[in-house]
Amino acid sequence: MTAMPSLTPRRALLPLLLALLAGCAPVPVHNPIAQWVPSPNFDQRRPVLIVLHFTNDDSAEQALQTLRTHNSGGPVSSHYLIGNDGHIYQLVDDSQRAWHAGAGRWGTITDVNSASIGIELDNNGDSPFTQVQIDSLLRLLADLTDRLRIPRTQIIGHEDLAPGRKDDPGPLFPWRQLANAGFGLWPRGPLIDPPADFDPWMALGLIGYPLDNRTAAVRSFHHHFRGMDGDSLDAQDLRVLYALARQLGASS
């Protein structure tokens, strides 16, 4: 009868394997000119904003390639990608900074990458978003806002923070459907005419839009809140802006 091989050598390899795996983990960087006296009072990066994009690619596979390689314009990434079939991919840890927003700002946030979660939606910008994709997005938004304690109103589009430079997720994105599910800023109740001294530009700035290029800001506002093109404010815009300004004033 052939003797059974001893398991001891394999068991002996386990501590070594664990040690090697531990060696692959990130090591905290300690300043060599200072004495390391650790404190437990710290936290990881905490995002306060979620930014939605469309990929402007032809497929989720192509978008994954773009988001994971060095491209002609430099490397880009996002935390999540949602395919048009509803499949959710994660590319960057929530606690890490993904390179998705670029230059721009939202309200007082000037380094958007450091303060946000980026979600790419598999869409070329010319087609409606699929319902299964939006259902997955709503599920992901519920998870992120609950788990990371991001306010549910703090969900914007890429073009909102970079008007004139970006146009995603565009006028076809169903912001109203997100609002009906409790996500994003949206006017509530009947819209009424604002008073004569109402300043729409102050309202746009209060919402968060950068006003360096007011024409571009209006175009992004139209895409988000009216689902249309156009770069000048009309009477309905003023009603929407007045309602949003009142909501934000009441919550401050």
C-alpha positions as a Markdown table, in Angstrom:
| # | Residue | x | y | z |
|---|---|---|---|---|
| 1 | Met | 0.0 | 0.0 | 0.0 |
| 2 | Thr | 1.4 | 3.4 | -0.9 |
| 3 | Ala | 1.8 | 5.7 | 2.1 |
| 4 | Met | -0.3 | 8.8 | 2.1 |
| 5 | Pro | 1.9 | 11.9 | 1.6 |
| 6 | Ser | 2.4 | 14.1 | 4.6 |
| 7 | Leu | 0.3 | 17.3 | 4.8 |
| 8 | Thr | 2.8 | 19.0 | 7.1 |
| 9 | Pro | 4.9 | 20.6 | 4.3 |
| 10 | Arg | 1.7 | 22.1 | 2.8 |
| 11 | Arg | 0.6 | 23.4 | 6.1 |
| 12 | Ala | 4.0 | 24.8 | 6.7 |
| 13 | Leu | 3.6 | 26.8 | 3.4 |
| 14 | Leu | 0.5 | 28.6 | 4.6 |
| 15 | Pro | 2.1 | 31.1 | 6.9 |
| 16 | Leu | 4.7 | 31.9 | 4.2 |
| 17 | Leu | 1.9 | 32.4 | 1.6 |
| 18 | Leu | 0.0 | 34.7 | 4.0 |
| 19 | Ala | 3.2 | 36.6 | 4.6 |
| 20 | Leu | 3.8 | 37.1 | 0.9 |
| 21 | Leu | 0.2 | 38.3 | 0.4 |
| 22 | Ala | 0.6 | 40.7 | 3.2 |
| 23 | Gly | 3.7 | 42.0 | 1.6 |
| 24 | Cys | 1.6 | 43.0 | -1.5 |
| 25 | Ala | -0.7 | 45.2 | 0.6 |
| 26 | Pro | -0.1 | 49.0 | 0.5 |
| 27 | Val | 2.2 | 50.1 | 3.1 |
| 28 | Pro | 1.4 | 53.5 | 4.9 |
| 29 | Val | 4.0 | 56.1 | 4.1 |
| 30 | His | 5.6 | 57.6 | 7.2 |
| 31 | Asn | 7.8 | 60.7 | 7.0 |
| 32 | Pro | 11.3 | 59.7 | 7.8 |
| 33 | Ile | 12.1 | 63.0 | 9.4 |
| 34 | Ala | 9.3 | 62.7 | 12.0 |
| 35 | Gln | 8.7 | 60.2 | 14.8 |
| 36 | Trp | 5.7 | 58.0 | 14.0 |
| 37 | Val | 3.3 | 58.3 | 16.9 |
| 38 | Pro | 0.0 | 56.8 | 15.5 |
| 39 | Ser | -3.4 | 58.2 | 16.3 |
| 40 | Pro | -6.7 | 56.3 | 15.7 |
| 41 | Asn | -8.5 | 59.6 | 14.9 |
| 42 | Phe | -8.5 | 59.6 | 11.1 |
| 43 | Asp | -10.7 | 58.5 | 8.2 |
| 44 | Gln | -10.3 | 57.7 | 4.5 |
| 45 | Arg | -11.3 | 60.0 | 1.7 |
| 46 | Arg | -15.1 | 60.6 | 2.0 |
| 47 | Pro | -16.8 | 61.6 | -1.2 |
| 48 | Val | -19.7 | 64.1 | -1.0 |
| 49 | Leu | -20.8 | 64.1 | -4.6 |
| 50 | Ile | -21.7 | 61.6 | -7.4 |
| 51 | Val | -21.0 | 62.6 | -11.0 |
| 52 | Leu | -22.7 | 60.8 | -13.9 |
| 53 | His | -21.2 | 60.4 | -17.4 |
| 54 | Phe | -21.9 | 58.8 | -20.7 |
| 55 | Thr | -19.0 | 56.9 | -22.2 |
| 56 | Asn | -19.4 | 58.1 | -25.8 |
| 57 | Asp | -18.0 | 54.7 | -26.8 |
| 58 | Asp | -19.7 | 52.0 | -28.8 |
| 59 | Ser | -19.8 | 49.3 | -26.2 |
| 60 | Ala | -19.1 | 48.5 | -22.5 |
| 61 | Glu | -16.0 | 46.5 | -23.6 |
| 62 | Gln | -14.6 | 49.5 | -25.5 |
| 63 | Ala | -15.3 | 51.8 | -22.5 |
| 64 | Leu | -13.6 | 49.3 | -20.1 |
| 65 | Gln | -10.5 | 49.5 | -22.4 |
| 66 | Thr | -10.6 | 53.3 | -22.4 |
| 67 | Leu | -11.0 | 53.5 | -18.6 |
| 68 | Arg | -8.2 | 51.0 | -17.9 |
| 69 | Thr | -5.4 | 52.1 | -20.4 |
| 70 | His | -3.3 | 55.2 | -21.2 |
| 71 | Asn | -5.2 | 57.0 | -24.0 |
| 72 | Ser | -4.1 | 59.7 | -26.5 |
| 73 | Gly | -5.5 | 62.3 | -24.1 |
| 74 | Gly | -4.0 | 60.7 | -21.0 |
| 75 | Pro | -5.3 | 58.1 | -18.6 |
| 76 | Val | -8.9 | 58.4 | -17.4 |
| 77 | Ser | -11.0 | 56.2 | -15.1 |
| 78 | Ser | -14.2 | 56.1 | -13.1 |
| 79 | His | -15.3 | 54.2 | -10.0 |
| 80 | Tyr | -18.1 | 52.4 | -11.8 |
| 81 | Leu | -19.3 | 51.6 | -15.3 |
| 82 | Ile | -22.9 | 50.4 | -16.0 |
| 83 | Gly | -23.4 | 48.6 | -19.3 |
| 84 | Asn | -26.6 | 49.1 | -21.4 |
| 85 | Asp | -27.5 | 45.6 | -20.2 |
| 86 | Gly | -27.5 | 46.8 | -16.6 |
| 87 | His | -24.3 | 45.0 | -15.6 |
| 88 | Ile | -22.3 | 47.0 | -13.0 |
| 89 | Tyr | -18.5 | 47.1 | -13.2 |
| 90 | Gln | -16.3 | 48.6 | -10.5 |
| 91 | Leu | -12.9 | 49.9 | -11.6 |
| 92 | Val | -11.6 | 52.0 | -8.7 |
| 93 | Asp | -12.2 | 51.6 | -4.9 |
| 94 | Asp | -14.7 | 54.0 | -3.4 |
| 95 | Ser | -12.0 | 55.4 | -1.1 |
| 96 | Gln | -9.6 | 56.2 | -3.9 |
| 97 | Arg | -9.6 | 59.1 | -6.4 |
| 98 | Ala | -10.6 | 58.2 | -9.9 |
| 99 | Trp | -9.8 | 60.5 | -12.8 |
| 100 | His | -13.2 | 61.1 | -14.3 |
| 101 | Ala | -14.1 | 64.8 | -13.7 |
| 102 | Gly | -11.2 | 66.8 | -15.0 |
| 103 | Ala | -11.2 | 70.6 | -14.9 |
| 104 | Gly | -14.4 | 72.2 | -13.4 |
| 105 | Arg | -16.1 | 72.9 | -10.2 |
| 106 | Trp | -19.4 | 72.5 | -8.4 |
| 107 | Gly | -20.3 | 75.1 | -5.9 |
| 108 | Thr | -17.3 | 75.4 | -3.6 |
| 109 | Ile | -15.9 | 72.1 | -4.7 |
| 110 | Thr | -12.9 | 72.8 | -7.0 |
| 111 | Asp | -11.1 | 69.5 | -6.9 |
| 112 | Val | -14.1 | 67.3 | -8.0 |
| 113 | Asn | -12.1 | 64.1 | -8.4 |
| 114 | Ser | -11.1 | 64.2 | -4.8 |
| 115 | Ala | -14.6 | 64.8 | -3.6 |
| 116 | Ser | -16.7 | 62.5 | -5.8 |
| 117 | Ile | -17.7 | 59.1 | -7.1 |
| 118 | Gly | -17.7 | 58.8 | -10.9 |
| 119 | Ile | -20.2 | 56.6 | -12.7 |
| 120 | Glu | -20.0 | 56.0 | -16.4 |
| 121 | Leu | -23.0 | 54.8 | -18.4 |
| 122 | Asp | -22.5 | 52.8 | -21.6 |
| 123 | Asn | -24.1 | 55.2 | -24.0 |
| 124 | Asn | -22.9 | 57.0 | -27.1 |
| 125 | Gly | -24.8 | 60.3 | -26.4 |
| 126 | Asp | -27.3 | 59.9 | -29.2 |
| 127 | Ser | -29.4 | 57.0 | -27.9 |
| 128 | Pro | -31.9 | 56.8 | -25.0 |
| 129 | Phe | -30.6 | 55.1 | -21.9 |
| 130 | Thr | -32.0 | 51.6 | -21.4 |
| 131 | Gln | -34.4 | 51.0 | -18.6 |
| 132 | Val | -32.4 | 48.1 | -17.2 |
| 133 | Gln | -29.4 | 50.4 | -17.1 |
| 134 | Ile | -31.3 | 53.1 | -15.2 |
| 135 | Asp | -32.6 | 50.4 | -12.8 |
| 136 | Ser | -29.0 | 49.3 | -12.1 |
| 137 | Leu | -28.0 | 53.0 | -11.6 |
| 138 | Leu | -30.8 | 53.5 | -9.1 |
| 139 | Arg | -29.7 | 50.4 | -7.2 |
| 140 | Leu | -26.1 | 51.6 | -7.2 |
| 141 | Leu | -27.1 | 55.2 | -6.1 |
| 142 | Ala | -29.1 | 53.7 | -3.2 |
| 143 | Asp | -26.0 | 51.7 | -2.1 |
| 144 | Leu | -23.5 | 54.6 | -2.5 |
| 145 | Thr | -25.6 | 57.3 | -0.8 |
| 146 | Asp | -26.5 | 55.0 | 2.1 |
| 147 | Arg | -23.1 | 53.4 | 2.6 |
| 148 | Leu | -21.0 | 56.5 | 2.0 |
| 149 | Arg | -23.5 | 58.9 | 3.5 |
| 150 | Ile | -23.6 | 61.1 | 0.4 |
| 151 | Pro | -26.6 | 63.4 | 0.3 |
| 152 | Arg | -29.1 | 62.2 | -2.2 |
| 153 | Thr | -29.4 | 65.6 | -3.7 |
| 154 | Gln | -25.7 | 65.6 | -4.5 |
| 155 | Ile | -25.9 | 63.8 | -7.8 |
| 156 | Ile | -25.0 | 65.8 | -10.9 |
| 157 | Gly | -23.9 | 65.4 | -14.5 |
| 158 | His | -20.4 | 65.9 | -15.9 |
| 159 | Glu | -21.6 | 68.8 | -18.0 |
| 160 | Asp | -23.0 | 70.5 | -14.8 |
| 161 | Leu | -19.6 | 70.9 | -13.3 |
| 162 | Ala | -17.9 | 71.7 | -16.7 |
| 163 | Pro | -20.3 | 73.6 | -18.9 |
| 164 | Gly | -19.1 | 74.2 | -22.4 |
| 165 | Arg | -16.3 | 71.6 | -22.0 |
| 166 | Lys | -18.5 | 68.5 | -21.5 |
| 167 | Asp | -22.0 | 67.6 | -22.6 |
| 168 | Asp | -22.6 | 64.3 | -20.8 |
| 169 | Pro | -24.9 | 62.7 | -19.8 |
| 170 | Gly | -26.8 | 65.0 | -22.1 |
| 171 | Pro | -30.5 | 66.0 | -22.6 |
| 172 | Leu | -31.6 | 62.3 | -23.1 |
| 173 | Phe | -30.7 | 61.4 | -19.6 |
| 174 | Pro | -33.8 | 60.8 | -17.4 |
| 175 | Trp | -33.2 | 63.1 | -14.5 |
| 176 | Arg | -36.9 | 63.2 | -13.6 |
| 177 | Gln | -36.9 | 59.5 | -13.2 |
| 178 | Leu | -34.0 | 59.7 | -10.8 |
| 179 | Ala | -35.9 | 62.5 | -8.9 |
| 180 | Asn | -39.0 | 60.3 | -8.7 |
| 181 | Ala | -36.8 | 57.7 | -7.0 |
| 182 | Gly | -35.4 | 60.3 | -4.6 |
| 183 | Phe | -32.1 | 61.1 | -6.2 |
| 184 | Gly | -30.8 | 64.5 | -7.4 |
| 185 | Leu | -32.0 | 68.0 | -7.0 |
| 186 | Trp | -35.4 | 68.6 | -8.7 |
| 187 | Pro | -38.1 | 71.3 | -8.4 |
| 188 | Arg | -40.9 | 70.2 | -6.1 |
| 189 | Gly | -44.5 | 71.3 | -6.1 |
| 190 | Pro | -46.2 | 73.8 | -8.6 |
| 191 | Leu | -43.9 | 76.2 | -10.3 |
| 192 | Ile | -44.7 | 79.8 | -9.8 |
| 193 | Asp | -43.5 | 83.1 | -11.2 |
| 194 | Pro | -40.6 | 84.6 | -9.2 |
| 195 | Pro | -40.7 | 88.1 | -7.8 |
| 196 | Ala | -39.5 | 91.0 | -10.0 |
| 197 | Asp | -36.2 | 91.2 | -8.2 |
| 198 | Phe | -35.4 | 87.5 | -8.6 |
| 199 | Asp | -31.8 | 87.0 | -9.8 |
| 200 | Pro | -31.6 | 83.8 | -12.0 |
| 201 | Trp | -27.8 | 84.0 | -12.1 |
| 202 | Met | -27.5 | 84.0 | -8.3 |
| 203 | Ala | -29.9 | 81.0 | -8.3 |
| 204 | Leu | -27.7 | 79.1 | -10.9 |
| 205 | Gly | -24.7 | 79.8 | -8.7 |
| 206 | Leu | -26.5 | 78.7 | -5.6 |
| 207 | Ile | -27.4 | 75.4 | -7.3 |
| 208 | Gly | -23.7 | 74.9 | -8.0 |
| 209 | Tyr | -23.1 | 75.9 | -11.6 |
| 210 | Pro | -19.9 | 77.7 | -12.4 |
| 211 | Leu | -20.7 | 81.0 | -14.2 |
| 212 | Asp | -17.5 | 81.7 | -16.0 |
| 213 | Asn | -19.4 | 81.0 | -19.3 |
| 214 | Arg | -23.0 | 81.8 | -18.6 |
| 215 | Thr | -24.2 | 80.7 | -22.0 |
| 216 | Ala | -22.7 | 77.3 | -21.5 |
| 217 | Ala | -24.1 | 77.1 | -17.9 |
| 218 | Val | -27.6 | 77.7 | -19.3 |
| 219 | Arg | -27.1 | 75.0 | -21.9 |
| 220 | Ser | -26.1 | 72.5 | -19.2 |
| 221 | Phe | -29.0 | 73.6 | -17.0 |
| 222 | His | -31.4 | 73.1 | -19.9 |
| 223 | His | -30.1 | 69.6 | -20.5 |
| 224 | His | -30.4 | 68.7 | -16.8 |
| 225 | Phe | -33.7 | 70.3 | -15.8 |
| 226 | Arg | -35.6 | 70.8 | -19.1 |
| 227 | Gly | -34.3 | 67.9 | -21.3 |
| 228 | Met | -33.7 | 70.3 | -24.2 |
| 229 | Asp | -31.1 | 72.5 | -25.9 |
| 230 | Gly | -31.0 | 76.2 | -25.8 |
| 231 | Asp | -28.6 | 78.8 | -24.3 |
| 232 | Ser | -30.9 | 81.6 | -23.1 |
| 233 | Leu | -33.3 | 81.7 | -20.1 |
| 234 | Asp | -37.0 | 81.8 | -20.7 |
| 235 | Ala | -40.0 | 82.2 | -18.3 |
| 236 | Gln | -40.1 | 78.5 | -17.4 |
| 237 | Asp | -36.4 | 78.5 | -16.6 |
| 238 | Leu | -37.0 | 81.3 | -14.1 |
| 239 | Arg | -39.8 | 79.3 | -12.5 |
| 240 | Val | -37.6 | 76.2 | -12.2 |
| 241 | Leu | -34.7 | 78.3 | -10.8 |
| 242 | Tyr | -36.9 | 80.0 | -8.3 |
| 243 | Ala | -38.3 | 76.7 | -7.0 |
| 244 | Leu | -34.8 | 75.2 | -6.7 |
| 245 | Ala | -33.4 | 78.3 | -5.0 |
| 246 | Arg | -36.3 | 78.2 | -2.5 |
| 247 | Gln | -35.6 | 74.5 | -1.8 |
| 248 | Leu | -31.9 | 75.1 | -1.2 |
| 249 | Gly | -32.6 | 78.2 | 0.9 |
| 250 | Ala | -35.0 | 76.1 | 3.1 |
| 251 | Ser | -32.4 | 73.4 | 3.5 |
| 252 | Ser | -29.6 | 75.6 | 4.5 |
